[in-house]
Amino acid sequence: MTSRSDLVRIVAGREIGVKLRDKAFIASTVVFVLIIVAAIAIPALISGGTSTYTVAATAEARPVAEAAAAIGGADERPPGLPRADLTIVDTADPVAALGDESVDAAVSLDGGVVVLTGRTGVAGDVRNLVTAASSALAAQAVADEAGLTSDQVAALTSPPAPRVDTLEESPDFAVPPELLGMVFGFLFYFTVLTFGIAIAQSVVEEKQSRVVEILVAALPVRWLLAGKVLGNGIMAIGQVILIVGAGLLGAQLTGASDIVNQAIGASGWFLAFFVLGFFMLASVWAVAGSLAARVEDLQSTTLYVQLAVMIPFFASVFLLEESPARRVLSYVPLSAPLIMPGRVASGDAAAWEPWVALAIVAATAVALVGVGARLYAGSVLNTSQRMKVVGAWKAGKGR
């Protein structure tokens, strides 16, 4: 005898098979992956040209700055050193020199140690070139001396790296956390909307073709709903993992390992909220499809579900900055999957907050699945006309 779990797996497998044969689904997934890869690769290719920087140098540090400029502008450079055009301007005060917005960094000496000063940090190209220049000058100075000591040999082979001073605290994020939160929010919105409409359309097509009557004769209505939601959920999660994985792989291949580390740190919470948020809404989409008698009815039966997805998404976009409204919405079940992962990524949320929001979303998902199962059971076999929610609720009692 076939168990209930086997029946659910059969229905879920049928839904997965339909998706895998759906050319529109495959095409949209490929296009989305290509967009993600292009968004990462194109800026990397554009930035592959020669960078230009303006460096202020004190009188005693000017030889180091000139050597760095010579290395950056040379056709043949030591392995790993970037090509860059450094314009050198004189200064007596490195901090004052950075008052000019056109100056990117300042070079000075402090007791023989090369010091790079920047506003919130120093560009990696400048840091690498100045490090190489100070190493070359140190080696030259040691080589000019007679009778090398062990300390001099050490200075020749491993000179100290320049110290980096900043006038302001350097940001800890490779990319703005608001951007990362927006990407996560858009992925949730795009996936829930596209898969939700597909679930609703699949349900009404089965009603219109009377296939649902055959399916219900073989298994209980609620298990039919469970298999449909599970199959689409597996495909949705797989699509998101593929898209996020393509983005992380592209960032890794272009050398943006700091972006990868930041995204991985936030993606765990995003996936947790995504899974619960998707299953919270999937049964509602199925109900919207079961209330319709024809495909043409979907526009009206799915309207409120679409609004329930769209309004929180646009709220999350317009409330990127931390505010009381954003904090409150990060606990509301419909908007928490869109906002809370972004708050975690930006460090605005305390350690306990995502757990509380996740519990609220989970409790809401359980409640909506129960309500959705009753409405679905009461409406899915009604193929004559569009059904009202109240009528479906009454018809679903005891099924």
DRENNULUM-261018 format. One record per residue (C-alpha): residue in one letter; z, x, y. Coordinates in steps of 0.02 Angstrom, whole numbers, plus 32768, in hexadecimal, padded with zeros to 4 digits. Each point is the difference from the previous one (the first is absolute). Layout:
BEGIN
aZXY
...
***
This chain:
BEGIN
m800080008000
t7FD0804380AA
s8097801E8070
r80097FD180B7
s7FF580B68035
d7F6280147F99
l7FB47F668053
v802A804680AC
r7FB180A77FD2
i7F637FA77FC3
v7FEE7FA280A5
a8028809D8064
g7F7E80627F9B
r7F807F788024
e8023800D80BC
i7FF380BE7FFA
g7F5C7FF67FA1
v7FB87F878080
k80318075808E
l7FB880997FAB
r7F597FA67FEE
d80037FC180B3
k7F8080668061
a804A7FCA80A7
f80AC803F7FCD
i7FBC80A67FC2
a7F948017809C
s80907FDA8077
t8071807B7FA5
v7F7D808A8006
v7FDC7FDF80B8
f80B88003802C
v801C80A47FA3
l7F69804D8058
i80427FC780A9
i80AA80507FDC
v7FB080A47FC7
a7F8880038095
a808E7FDD807A
i8058809C7FBD
a7F6B80727FE1
i7F9E7FE380A2
p808C80358078
a801E80987F91
l7F488030800A
i7FFA7FE280BC
s809B806A801A
g7FB0808A7F9A
g7FAC8049809E
t804580818077
s80A17FCA8055
t8028803580B1
y80AC80258046
t8048804080A3
v808F807C7FE7
a80708040808A
a804180B37FE7
t8080806B8058
a7FCD80B08034
e805580547F6C
a7FBC7F807F83
r7F4D80028040
p7FC680837F80
v80397F8A7F74
a7FA47F6D804E
e7F6180678019
a8006803C7F4C
a80157F4C7FC4
a7F6B7FCA8069
a7F98808F7FB8
i802B7FCF7F4D
g7FDD7F46801F
g7F5780258050
a7FC580817F81
d7F727FD37F8A
e805C80547F70
r80B97FD97FF4
p808580227F7D
p80097F797F7A
g80607F658034
l7FF5801D80BB
p7FAB7F768066
r7F718011807B
a803E7FD180AE
d7FDB802780B6
l809D8035805D
t7FFE800580BE
i808C806C8044
v80557FE280A7
d808B806B804D
t80B07FBE801A
a80AA8045802A
d805F7F6B7FB6
p7FC77FB57F59
v805F7F5D801E
a7FB87FEA80AE
a7F5180247FBF
l800D7F697F8C
g80137F928099
d7F43800D800B
e7FB97F7F7F85
s7F69806F7FDE
v806F80887FB4
d801B7FE77F46
a807E808B7FDD
a80518098804F
v801980AF7FB7
s808E80738035
l806F808A7FB9
d80BA7FF77FE2
g804880A77FCF
g7F6080347FAC
v7FEC7F597FA3
v7F667F9A8029
v80317F50803A
l7F8A7F6B8002
t80377F718070
g7FB87F507FF9
r802C7F51803B
t801E7FA67F5C
g7FB980867F90
v7F7A80857FF7
a7F557FE17FB2
g7FEE80507F55
d7F62805D8033
v805980538092
r809880297F97
n7F97804F7F76
l7F9780678079
v809780408063
t8059802A7F5D
a7F6980657FC6
a7FF1805580AA
s80B780318008
s7FF480427F4E
a7F688069802C
l80508048809D
a80A180267FA4
a7FA080597F78
q7F9E80638081
a809E8034805B
v8052803B7F60
a7F64805C7FC9
d7FFD806080A5
e80AB80447FE2
a801E809D7F9D
g806F80067F68
l800B7F4D7FC6
t80AB7FC57FC9
s80217F767F81
d80237F87808E
q7F5C80308052
v7FA27FE57F5E
a80517F557FF1
a7FCD7FD980B3
l7F5080377FD6
t7FEE7F947F65
s80707F6B802B
p801D7FEE80BB
p806F7F718037
a7FA77F5B8025
p80057FC080B3
r80907F8E802B
v7FCA7F528036
d80617FAA808D
t7FE07F4C8038
l80317FAC80A2
e80117F567FAA
e802E7FC97F52
s7F6780067F92
p7FD17F5E7FA9
d802280007F45
f7F687F997FD1
a7F5280407FD4
v7FB57F5A8036
p804E7F7A8070
p806D7F937F90
e7FBF7F67805E
l7F52802A7FBF
l804080127F4E
g805A7F5A800D
m7F617FAC8043
v7F9B80457F6E
f807F7FBE7F82
g80057F588059
f7F437FF08000
l7FF7802B7F47
f807D7F767FD8
y7FA67F838070
f7F53802B7FBE
t80337FFD7F49
v80697F628006
l7F7B7FA38062
t7F6C80327F93
f80597FEA7F59
g80557F61803B
i7F5C7FAD802F
a7FB8803B7F59
i80937FB17FA1
a7FED7F5B805C
q7F447FFE7FE5
s801480287F47
v807B7F6F7FE9
v7F927F7F8056
e7F64803B7FA3
e805C7FEA7F5B
k80317F508038
q7F517FD48039
s7FB2803C7F5D
r808A7FAF7F97
v802580A87FAF
v80B67FEB8032
e80107F6B7F8A
i7FCF806E7F6D
l807880898038
v80927F878017
a7FE07FBA7F52
a801B80B07FBB
l809C80338063
p80807FB88079
v7FCA7FEF80B6
r808980748041
w7FCD808B7F89
l7F4C7FEB803A
l803D801C80B2
a806980957FCA
g7F6C80547FAA
k7F8E7FE08094
v807C8049807C
l802A80947F8E
g7F49802E7FE3
n7FD47FFB80B9
g80A1805C802B
i7FD4808F7F8B
m7F53800E804E
a80457FF880B1
i808280877FDE
g7F7B806B7FAA
q7F8C7FEF8095
v80888031807C
i803380967F96
l7F4980367FF8
i7FEA7FF180BC
v80A38058802B
g7FDD80867F7D
a7F5280208048
g804C801480AC
l808780787FC4
l7F8280647F9B
g7F8B800D8094
a808E803A8070
q803580817F7F
l7F4E80447FEE
t7FEF801480BC
g80A180648006
a806B7F788051
s808F80157F85
d807F7FCE8085
i7FAA7F578010
v80047FED7F42
n80BB80257FF9
q80247F83808C
a7F957F787FB1
i804B80197F52
g80AE7FF18048
a7FD87F54804A
s7F887FBD7F7C
g80897FDE7F80
w804F7F7B806E
f7F557FBC802C
l7FD37FE87F49
a80A87FAD7FDB
f7FEA7F83808E
f7F497FEA7FD5
v80227FCE7F4B
l80877F82802D
g7FA17FBF8097
f7F617FE77F9B
f80547F9F7F75
m80607F9D8084
l7F5C7FC08049
a7F8D80007F67
s80487F607FB6
v7FF17FAC80AA
w7F47802D8005
a7FED7FB77F52
v80527F5E803C
a7F897FFA8094
g7F7080087F84
s804A7F7E7F8D
l80157F83808E
a7F4480058020
a7F887F9A7F97
r7F65805F8038
v7FDB80AD8045
e7FD97FAE80A7
d80B67FC6800D
l804380B37FFE
q7FEB801780BB
s80837F798021
t8074801F7F6C
t800C80BB801F
l80107FF680BE
y80BD80098008
v8008808B7F7F
q7F8380658065
l80697FE6809C
a809B80367F9F
v7FA880A67FDE
m7FA6801980A6
i808C7FD9807B
p807B80807FB7
f7F7480817FFB
f7FD47FEE80B8
a80B97FFC802B
s801580A77FA6
v7F6C80488062
f803F7FC880AB
l80B380357FDB
l7FE280B77FD3
e808E803F806E
e80B27FE87FC1
s804C7F64804F
p807C7F767FD2
a7F6F7F8D7FD2
r7FB680847F8D
r80A8801C7FAB
v80177F457FE2
l7F4F7FEB7FBC
s801B80917F88
y80797F8D7FA2
v7F947F628005
p7FAF7FF07F52
l7F4D7FE6803D
s80038091807C
a807880797FA8
p7F77804C7F8F
l7F9C8024809E
i808880438072
m808F804B7F9A
p7F97808D7FB0
g7FC9803280AF
r80B48004803D
v802E806E7F6C
a7F6E80758026
s8035801280B6
g80B7801A7FD6
d80367F668062
a804E7FAA7F68
a80AB802E7FBC
a800B802E7F49
w80427F547FCE
e7F827F978062
p7F68800B7F8C
w806D7FD37F6B
v803F7F638057
a7F507FCE8037
l7FBE80207F51
a80877F907FB5
i7FD37F75807A
v7F47800E7FD4
a802B80007F45
a806D7F658010
t7F787FA88064
a7F7E80327F7F
v80697FB37F74
a80157F5F8064
l7F487FF2802F
v7FC780247F4F
g806E7F717FC2
v7FC37F898086
g7F4C80387FE7
a80097FE77F44
r80387F4B8016
l7F7A7FDA8083
y7F7C80557F96
a80327F9F7F65
g7FF97F5D8060
s7F56801B8050
v7F9380707F93
l7FC77F727F8E
n7FD67F8B808F
t7F448017800E
s7FD37F5D8056
q8034802180B3
r806080768070
m80BA7FEF7FE1
k80917FFE807A
v809680757FED
v807B7F707FEC
g7F977FB17F78
a7FF080A67FA4
w80BD801A800B
k80247F577FB4
a7F7A80147F79
g804180AC7FD1
k80AF7FC57FD5
g802980277F4C
r7F5C805B7FDB
***
